[in-house]
Every structure is written in structure tokens, then in C-alpha cells.
Amino acid sequence: MSLKLEEMCSGLGFPEGPVAMDDGSLLFVDIKNQTLERLGTDGKLSVVAEIPGGPNGVAIGPDGAAYVCNNGGVYSFVPYGPEQITVPAPIRPHYTGGSVHRVDLATGEVTLLFDAYEGKRLIAPDDIVFDTSGGFWFTDTGIQDEESTRYGGLYYASIDGSTLVKAATIPMPNGVGLSPDGKTVYVSDTVYGRLWAMEITGPGELKPGPMPGMPGNVVQTLPGYQWLDSLKVEEGGRVCVGTIFNGGITVFSLDGTTEHVEIPDLFTTNMCFGGSDMRDLWITASSTGKIYKVRWPRPGLKLAYTA
């Protein structure tokens, strides 16, 4: 697949979590600069809110507010290579633990929603998606160091703070999305280059995996050294996943076949669908600090809530 990329903005720190807004603007976070920002239809950038730590995934809730996963500063950002691109590194001088925040888009007010589960601090919340009942699934990626790994998990929560359920343990869960019928939740497992499909049996409840240690079924595991980042689902059911090191978007069909779409960024982290026909695709090219827009050949799945 060949795409004609349109560069929408540049000079960003490390953009992620794009959300196409109803007015044609784009909401996104800058993890490095610790901000929630908006790219207007006039091409101008504005800061909606400052979110200390590491704002990462973003989704609009049923109340029209933005809900933001915060990795707590689990990465530092360093220049790399002759082109001095910006890459995340496991250096954590200011890491305090992860959280999930609500941001009022009209006032910029930031409210803490969750920062712990069963008395233990969340590690590094990453990506988020709402279902049609108003609850949301989010991933906590965990932490990997040279000598140890703290596994992450998939959680389900409510915006009033009354519900927080850990639905699955996954080595390094990153992107999360729902199937068109809302019966399956997809999670990308970063360092394994693997896409999981888990059957939803109730709010925050999943059908057990086919074997111990498996949270669900494997759609496919990529060959070689490719990491998977955040994801979005197409209207027809394919799952599009930002791909690291083999920079681009990997499109997973549910029969296990994949197609790689090259993007000129080593850390192509995320994307979102928008436009009247849901074929406008916004792409965060994080290591070069750019956001691209392209016409995708198929429509994306409309999210449960927009603003």
C-alpha cells in the first residue's frame, strides 16, 4: 500500500494519543513536553492542559471530557543517531508511578481519576478506549529493565471512579481497541510484536485464554525485531497497529495475515481515524516530532464518543 502523506505539523517533542475532533481539529498529547494539545484547522497549536509525568493515550468519554493515560514519566527522551531523532529511554529520574486523568476541554482542568489498584500504584498506563456503555478499557504497560520485568495489565474502569477491575495480565500491553460488535478487545503486546484478541463476557470480564499464561487468542506475532505500539480498528474489523523499529503501520486481518505500511519514522506510535467518511488517518511520527495526515483506503471504526 502506498500512501501520500501530508505533514500537518512538526517540531513536537514526542506526540502520541491522537483524537480526531468533531470540528476537524486534532487533540493529542506530547509525552516529552507533558502536555495535552490541540492542532487547529488553521494549523495552529494550542496547549489544552499541562499534565506532569507522561501523558500517553487519550479518549473522549461520554461526558465530552478527555481521559488521559499517564505513564508517570517511565521514560526519558534522548537524541539518537546522526539525525538526532528523539527516542524514549528507560531512564526514570522523576518517575512516580502511573495514573489516569480527566481533562475538562473547556477549562483545561485536570482531575486525577485513578493512580492505584488494590493498594498498589499503577505502573505506566498507556492506551484507552471507551465502550458504548460508558466504561473504558486501558492498558498498563508495566516496566522492563535490563535485569527484570514487571508485567503490565489490561484494566476496565468507570468515569465516576467506582469501578476499576484488572481483567488480564499481559507482559507489555500497549494499544487497546474494540471490535466493531464490541465483543472483542484487542491488545498489542509491545516487545513480543504480538496482537491479542480477548472475548468480552461482561464489564471488565474476559473469557479465559486457551492455555495458562495466555490472556486470549493470538491474532499474529510479527517476525524479526518489530515492536508494537498503539492501535485503532477499521470499520471492517482489521486492526491497525503503530509499529516501532520497522517504522510504520501494521494492518492485522483476523485470519492472521498482515500488511506493513511504511511511515518515515522509526517510532510510528499511533493513529486515529476521522473525517465525514472516517477515511482521514492522522499518524503520530513520534521520534521526528511530526504528525501526518493521509487518506486511508478503508474507513475506520467510529468511536463510542466524540467531542
Solvent accessible surface area in square Angstrom, and as a share of the most:
residue,aa,sasa,rsa
1,M,84,0.37
2,S,113,0.73
3,L,37,0.19
4,K,184,0.78
5,L,51,0.26
6,E,99,0.45
7,E,89,0.40
8,M,59,0.26
9,C,17,0.10
10,S,57,0.37
11,G,76,0.73
12,L,21,0.10
13,G,8,0.08
14,F,8,0.03
15,P,0,0.00
16,E,5,0.02
17,G,2,0.02
18,P,2,0.01
19,V,10,0.06
20,A,21,0.16
21,M,14,0.06
22,D,102,0.53
23,D,98,0.51
24,G,39,0.37
25,S,3,0.02
26,L,0,0.00
27,L,0,0.00
28,F,0,0.00
29,V,0,0.00
30,D,0,0.00
31,I,12,0.06
32,K,92,0.39
33,N,80,0.41
34,Q,72,0.32
35,T,14,0.08
36,L,0,0.00
37,E,16,0.07
38,R,55,0.20
39,L,3,0.01
40,G,20,0.19
41,T,107,0.62
42,D,101,0.52
43,G,46,0.44
44,K,145,0.61
45,L,75,0.37
46,S,62,0.40
47,V,86,0.49
48,V,28,0.16
49,A,7,0.06
50,E,130,0.58
51,I,1,0.00
52,P,104,0.66
53,G,26,0.25
54,G,1,0.01
55,P,0,0.00
56,N,5,0.03
57,G,1,0.01
58,V,11,0.06
59,A,8,0.06
60,I,6,0.03
61,G,1,0.01
62,P,58,0.37
63,D,68,0.35
64,G,28,0.27
65,A,2,0.02
66,A,0,0.00
67,Y,1,0.00
68,V,0,0.00
69,C,0,0.00
70,N,3,0.02
71,N,3,0.01
72,G,4,0.03
73,G,14,0.14
74,V,2,0.01
75,Y,62,0.23
76,S,28,0.18
77,F,38,0.16
78,V,51,0.29
79,P,90,0.57
80,Y,129,0.49
81,G,29,0.28
82,P,141,0.89
83,E,144,0.65
84,Q,111,0.49
85,I,26,0.13
86,T,24,0.14
87,V,17,0.10
88,P,36,0.22
89,A,14,0.11
90,P,88,0.55
91,I,93,0.47
92,R,58,0.21
93,P,95,0.60
94,H,154,0.69
95,Y,55,0.21
96,T,100,0.58
97,G,5,0.05
98,G,0,0.00
99,S,6,0.04
100,V,0,0.00
101,H,25,0.11
102,R,71,0.26
103,V,0,0.00
104,D,36,0.18
105,L,35,0.17
106,A,98,0.76
107,T,102,0.59
108,G,16,0.16
109,E,110,0.49
110,V,53,0.30
111,T,62,0.36
112,L,95,0.47
113,L,38,0.19
114,F,18,0.07
115,D,45,0.24
116,A,40,0.31
117,Y,47,0.18
118,E,145,0.65
119,G,78,0.75
120,K,156,0.66
121,R,104,0.38
122,L,4,0.02
123,I,19,0.10
124,A,0,0.00
125,P,0,0.00
126,D,8,0.04
127,D,4,0.02
128,I,9,0.04
129,V,14,0.08
130,F,11,0.05
131,D,28,0.15
132,T,121,0.70
133,S,93,0.60
134,G,13,0.12
135,G,7,0.06
136,F,0,0.00
137,W,3,0.01
138,F,0,0.00
139,T,0,0.00
140,D,3,0.02
141,T,3,0.02
142,G,2,0.02
143,I,15,0.08
144,Q,61,0.27
145,D,70,0.36
146,E,180,0.81
147,E,170,0.76
148,S,67,0.43
149,T,60,0.35
150,R,130,0.48
151,Y,114,0.43
152,G,3,0.03
153,G,1,0.01
154,L,0,0.00
155,Y,16,0.06
156,Y,13,0.05
157,A,0,0.00
158,S,24,0.16
159,I,48,0.25
160,D,109,0.56
161,G,34,0.32
162,S,90,0.58
163,T,48,0.28
164,L,34,0.17
165,V,54,0.31
166,K,72,0.31
167,A,26,0.20
168,A,13,0.10
169,T,73,0.42
170,I,0,0.00
171,P,22,0.14
172,M,18,0.08
173,P,0,0.00
174,N,10,0.05
175,G,0,0.00
176,V,4,0.02
177,G,4,0.04
178,L,19,0.09
179,S,10,0.06
180,P,65,0.41
181,D,96,0.50
182,G,37,0.35
183,K,132,0.56
184,T,30,0.18
185,V,0,0.00
186,Y,6,0.02
187,V,0,0.00
188,S,0,0.00
189,D,0,0.00
190,T,4,0.02
191,V,34,0.20
192,Y,95,0.36
193,G,1,0.01
194,R,60,0.22
195,L,0,0.00
196,W,9,0.03
197,A,17,0.13
198,M,1,0.00
199,E,87,0.39
200,I,36,0.18
201,T,83,0.48
202,G,16,0.16
203,P,105,0.66
204,G,3,0.03
205,E,99,0.45
206,L,29,0.14
207,K,111,0.47
208,P,116,0.73
209,G,22,0.21
210,P,83,0.52
211,M,122,0.54
212,P,134,0.84
213,G,81,0.78
214,M,49,0.22
215,P,16,0.10
216,G,4,0.04
217,N,91,0.47
218,V,61,0.35
219,V,21,0.12
220,Q,68,0.30
221,T,48,0.28
222,L,15,0.08
223,P,100,0.63
224,G,77,0.74
225,Y,149,0.57
226,Q,30,0.13
227,W,61,0.21
228,L,0,0.00
229,D,12,0.06
230,S,1,0.01
231,L,1,0.01
232,K,35,0.15
233,V,8,0.05
234,E,1,0.00
235,E,97,0.44
236,G,72,0.69
237,G,8,0.07
238,R,89,0.32
239,V,0,0.00
240,C,0,0.00
241,V,0,0.00
242,G,0,0.00
243,T,0,0.00
244,I,8,0.04
245,F,67,0.28
246,N,57,0.29
247,G,11,0.11
248,G,0,0.00
249,I,0,0.00
250,T,3,0.02
251,V,4,0.02
252,F,0,0.00
253,S,28,0.18
254,L,101,0.50
255,D,114,0.59
256,G,10,0.10
257,T,81,0.47
258,T,62,0.36
259,E,65,0.29
260,H,66,0.30
261,V,2,0.01
262,E,138,0.62
263,I,4,0.02
264,P,81,0.51
265,D,8,0.04
266,L,64,0.32
267,F,16,0.07
268,T,0,0.00
269,T,2,0.01
270,N,1,0.01
271,M,0,0.00
272,C,4,0.02
273,F,16,0.07
274,G,5,0.05
275,G,43,0.41
276,S,123,0.79
277,D,61,0.32
278,M,25,0.11
279,R,77,0.28
280,D,24,0.13
281,L,0,0.00
282,W,13,0.04
283,I,0,0.00
284,T,0,0.00
285,A,0,0.00
286,S,0,0.00
287,S,3,0.02
288,T,49,0.28
289,G,2,0.02
290,K,56,0.24
291,I,0,0.00
292,Y,18,0.07
293,K,49,0.21
294,V,8,0.04
295,R,117,0.43
296,W,0,0.00
297,P,62,0.39
298,R,58,0.21
299,P,43,0.27
300,G,1,0.01
301,L,40,0.20
302,K,143,0.61
303,L,72,0.36
304,A,39,0.30
305,Y,51,0.20
306,T,75,0.43
307,A,40,0.31
